[in-house]
Amino acid sequence: MSALSKHRSAPILVCFSMLASLALLTAVPAYAQFEERGAAAAAIGVMMVVFLLFFAVFYVYFALALQTIAKKTNTENAWLAWIPIVNIILMLNVAKKPLWWIILCLIPLVNIVIMIIVWMAIAEARGKPNWWGILMIVPLVNFIVPGYLAWSD
């Protein structure tokens, strides 16, 4: 997951991972009440499927938003929004930042600062105040920011 969380959704993925871990930890005592191991395995399987579906829905939403932002800023190859890791290149192109910054996006902790700077530049490229990029570090608000930058006028 770290290869995917290296950019724009690092705080989001960390939050999801923590929530999934918390759900598993709080549900473990309940599994002890099951008489059959199959029931416990089924419960864990259902939780994993729900988590994966939620992640897939968010990924599609983010890819559509990034593709729309790229089209509205007349950036070439907007379809790169659908390819993990490569979509960082698209974000750097929209933000008009050097491509070597992709290396910085792969360094833990540095990637958070770099992606805030990139999102600030993306917001400016869309004609919005740059503080919209800072909002990407706020949990739950970071769901709204890409959609706002993509589909607002």
N, C-alpha and C positions, 0 to 999 in steps of 0.2 A: 504494500500500500504506500510505502514511502516514495516510490517512483512516481506515483500518481499525485501524492499530496505535496509535492515539491513546489507547487505554484499556487494559484489563486484560491484553492479550496483547502489549504493546509489546516486552517483553524476549523473548518467545517468537518473535515474528515477526522480530525482529532476529537472533536465533540461527538461525532457519531460513534467512534471507537470507544470512547469513554462511556457513552450511554449503553452501547451493546454489552460492554464488560460489566457495567453496573446491573443491567437486566439479568445477565447470566449469574452474577454473584448473588443477587437477591432471590433468584429462582432456584438456586441449588438446594436450599433446605426443603423447598417444596418437592423437589425430585426424590428426596429421601422417603417421602410418603408413598410413592408409587411402589406397588408390589412387583411390577415387571420392569425390567430394564428397557424393554421396547417402548414403553410409554414415555420414559425420560428421553430416550433418543428421538422419539417423534416430536416431543416438545421443543427440544433443542433445534431439530431440523426445521420446524415451523418458524422459530425465531430467526434462524439464519435466512430462510427464504424471504421473510418480511424485510429483514435488513437489506438483503441484496436487491429486492424490488424497490425499496426506498432509494438506495444508492443509484440504481439504474434510472429511475425517474429524475433524480437530481442531475445525473450526468447528461441526460438528453436535454433537460432544461438549460443547463449551462452551455452545452454545445450549440444549441439553437441561439441562445443569447449572444454568444461570442461570434457566431457566424453572422448574425444580424448586425452586430457592431462593426464587424469587418466590412460588410457590404455597404453600410451607411458611411463609413470613412473611406470608401473606395480603395480598400486594401486588397491586393491580389491574393488569390488562393484562399478564399474564405472557407472552403471545405476542410482546411487543416484543423478547424475547430473540433472535428470529430475524432482526431487521432491523439491518443494520450501522449504526453511529453512533447510531441511535435506542435501541439497547440500553443505551447509556450512561445515558439517562434512566431506564430501568428500574433500573439499578444504583444510581443516585442515590436513587430512591424507596425501594428496599430498605434502603439505608444511612441513609435519612432526612436527606439532605444537600440544600441548596438547589439548584434546577434551574439557576441561573446558573453553577454549577460546570462545566457542560458546556463553557463557554468555556475554562476552565482546562485541561480535558482535551484541548483542541486545540492547546495551546501546548507545543512541544517542551521536554523536560526537566521542565517544571512538571507535565506530565501524569503522569510517573512518580511523583512525590511525591503528587499528588492521588489517583491510583488506588490507591496503597498505603493512604492514609487511608480511601478508599472501601471497599477490601477488608477493612480492619480493622473498619470499621463493619458490613459485611455479616457477617463472622464473629461479631461480638457480637449481631447480629440473629438469628443462628441458634443463639445460646447457646454459642458456642465462644470460647476465648480469642482476644483480638485479635491475638496474634502470628501467627495463621494468615494474616492479611492481609499481614504482612511477608514471609512465605514466597513471595509471588507474584513477588518479584524474583530468586528463586533458580532458575536454569535447571533444567529437568526436574521440579523439585518443583512448579513452577507448572502442570504438567499434573494433578497430584494434588489440589491445593487446591480447585479448583471442584467436583470430584467428591466429595471428602470433605465439603465444606460442604453439598452438595446431598443426598447419599444416606446420610449417617451419621445416627444417632438423636439 
